[in-house]
Amino acid sequence: LYVKYDHPPMLRSASSAKALCQSLLKQRCFEGNSLRKIGSFSLANSSHHRTFSTKRESVYDKISFIGVGKMAGALISPLVNSSIQPAEKISVYDVSASAMDHISKEHGGRLKTSASIPEAVDGADLIVMAVKPQSVLTVYEELRKARELSLLRDDVTLLSVIAGKPIASFVEGTGIAKIARSMPNTPAQIGQGVTVWCCTPDIKSEEQKKIEEVLNSFGKSVSSLSIVTYRIITAVSKVLY
């Protein structure tokens, strides 16, 4: 988000920049596809800015987040604040009940908190897996349990934001055919990330556009042409960030 100030303030930290962005969104600085002046500053015209319409349908019927750490929070906030996905159509699960309560309160208590992974993914058409790498096997087991209970949709897509886990691991571990693997970098936490991602052939172009819209909500997404290319780019990303 690029801002033009009459008297530019000093954004001394990532947290202050994030707070500014959230404030602008809450003040509804976006009207349809146009930008308007707010207070003593205005949004500058830029080829990099993203505008959002407040009158739109949700990108997915239901998005389920497994894990609500920093990266999940960085993705949930712009999805809700920019009306890409209403909070009422997002469910969350985390081993920490307090973490779930905190993120739910950030959005007026409208996010649905869940007592288990099967409950969280019930009926979801997109599952965002945002746990630590050491917790992946436990999540796999819970997702298989959800399938046995007929809670997983046949057309469900799983989007990973976990480092170090290849696509084959998710396919084999969950039995889900439609897998997208992404690598958000640190600036994504303030809405300025560049996220490289790739997916299985089962995800067709129409849904690829939906995934791009989700990932673009906290920066810019770049779809790699192959898994080999993805590995090279993510390796460089780890060095830089």
N, C-alpha and C positions, 0 to 999 in steps of 0.2 A: 504494500500500500504506500503510495507516494503522496506526501502532503506538502503543500506550499503554504508557508506561514508569513504573515505580515512581520512578526517578530519571532524568528525561529527559536524554539525552546531547546534546551540541551537534553538529549535522551542519553543518559549516562549508563544505562544498562539494558540488558535484554528484557528485564521485567518491566521497565518503564516504557519501552517500545511496545511490549505486548499490551500493557494497560491502555496506552494511547489507541491502539488498533481496536481493542474491545470497546473503548469509550465511543469511538467514531461509529462503530456498528450499532451500539445501543441508541445513539442519537439519530439513527436512521439517515445516515449521510448518503444512502443510495436510494434513488427514486426511479424505479423501472430500470432503464438502461442509461440514465443520465446522472450526473454528479451535481450536487448543489453546495452552496456556501453555508458554512456553519460557524456561528459566532464570529471570531476575529480571524478565522483561517478558512481556506478553501482547498478542495482537492485539485491537484494539478492535473492537466491533461498529460497522459503518458501512455506510450504503447504497451507499458507493462501493467497498468492497473486492471483490476478485475471488478466488474460491476455485477450486482445481483438484483434480481427482481423479487419482491416480497410476495408476488402473486404467482404461485407455481405449485405444482404437485411435488410430492417427495420423489427423490431419485430412486429409492427402493421402498417396497412395502414395509419392510422392517430390517433394521441393521442391528446386529448383536455384537457388542464389544466384550471380548474375553480378556480381562485385564484392563485396569483403568489408571495406569501410571502416567508419566509425563507425556509420552508420545500419544497415547490414547486420548488424553485430555486435550492435547494440542489439535487433534483431529475433530473431536466432538464439538468443541466450542465454535469453530467457524462453520461447521455443518449446520448447527442450530441457529447461530446468529445471522447467517446469510440466507436462511430459509431454504437451504438445499435439502435438509432432512429435518422435519419437525421433531422436537424432543420426545413427543408422545410416541413416535415410531422408532425409538432407540431403546434397546434394553442393554443392561450392563451386568457383568458378573466379575467379582474379584474375591480372592480369599480374604481380603480385608473388608469387613462390613463398614468400617469407618471411612475407608477410601470411597466406597460406593455412595455412602450417605453424603460425603463432601461434594462429590461431582454432581450428584443429583440436586443438592441445594444450590449449587452454582447456576442451575438452570430452572430454578423455581420449583423443584421437586417433581418436574414433569418427566424426567427419565425414569424408566422402569427398572428398578433394582431386582435382582434375582437371587434366589437361595441356592441355586445350582447351575452348572453349565447347561444340562439338558433343558431346564426351565428357561434359561436365557435365550437359547437358540431355537426354541419352539416356534416354528412358522417363519423364521428369518430367511430372507433371500440373499442376504450378505452377512457373513460372519467375519469380523475383524479380529484377528488373533494378535494380541499385543502383550503377551506374557514374557517373562525372562526365559532364555533358552533352556535352562535347567528344568523348567516346568512344562515343557512341550509334551513329553510323554504322558503326563497326567491328563493334559487337555485332550490328547488323542484318545485316551481310554474313555473319557467322558463323552466325547463326540460319537464314538462307536456305540456307547450306551444310548445316546439320544437317537441314533439310527435304529437300534433294536426296539426302542419304545415308539417308533414311527413319528418322532418329533422333528426330524430333519426333512426339509423339502427335497424332492428329487432333483430340482434344478438349483440347489443352493450353491453359492460361490463363497470360497474362503479366501480372504485377503490377509496375507501375513505382513507384519511390519517388524518381524524378528530377524536379527542378524544371524548369519551362520547356519541357517537351515535351508537346504535345497528343496526345490519343488517336489522331487521324488519322495522325500521324507513325509511331506504332507499328504500326498496321494496315497502312499502305502499306509501311513498311520491312521488316516481318517476314512479312507474309502471314497472321499469326495473327488470327483473328476475335474471340477472347475476350480483351479487354484491360481491365484495371482500372488506373486512375491514382490515385495517392494522394500526399498532401503531409504527411508527418509533420513535427511541429515539434520544436525543440531538446529540450524536456523528455522526449521519447520515449527519449532516451539513458539516462535514469534510471527508465524505466518509468512516467512520468507525462505522456506525450504525449497530444495530441488530434489525431487524424489524419482529415482530410477526404478522401473518396474518391468516385469515380464510375466507371462502367463502361459497356461497350457492351451493347446489348440481347441479345447472344448469351449473356451470363452470366445464367442464370436464378436464381430466388430461392433454390433449394437451395444453389447454389454461392456466391451472395452471402453466405449465412450462414457458409460456410467462410472466405471472405476476411475477413469481420468478425472471426471468431475469431482469425485470424492477426494482424490489425492490433490487436485488443484486447489481445493479449499484451503489448504495451509501452505501454499506456495505454487510451485510449478512442477508438473510431472513429465517425465520423459520415458516413453516406452522403448525398451531396447529391442533390437531386431532378433536377438538370439540369447539363449541362456549364457553362452560363452561371453558375449558382449556385456551382459549384465554383471557377470562375475568380475570382469576387468574393471568396469566402471565403479562397482561397489568397493573393490579393493582400493582404488584411488580415493574414493570418498572417505574411507576409514582413515587413510593417511592424512587427508586434508582437514578432517573434522574430528 
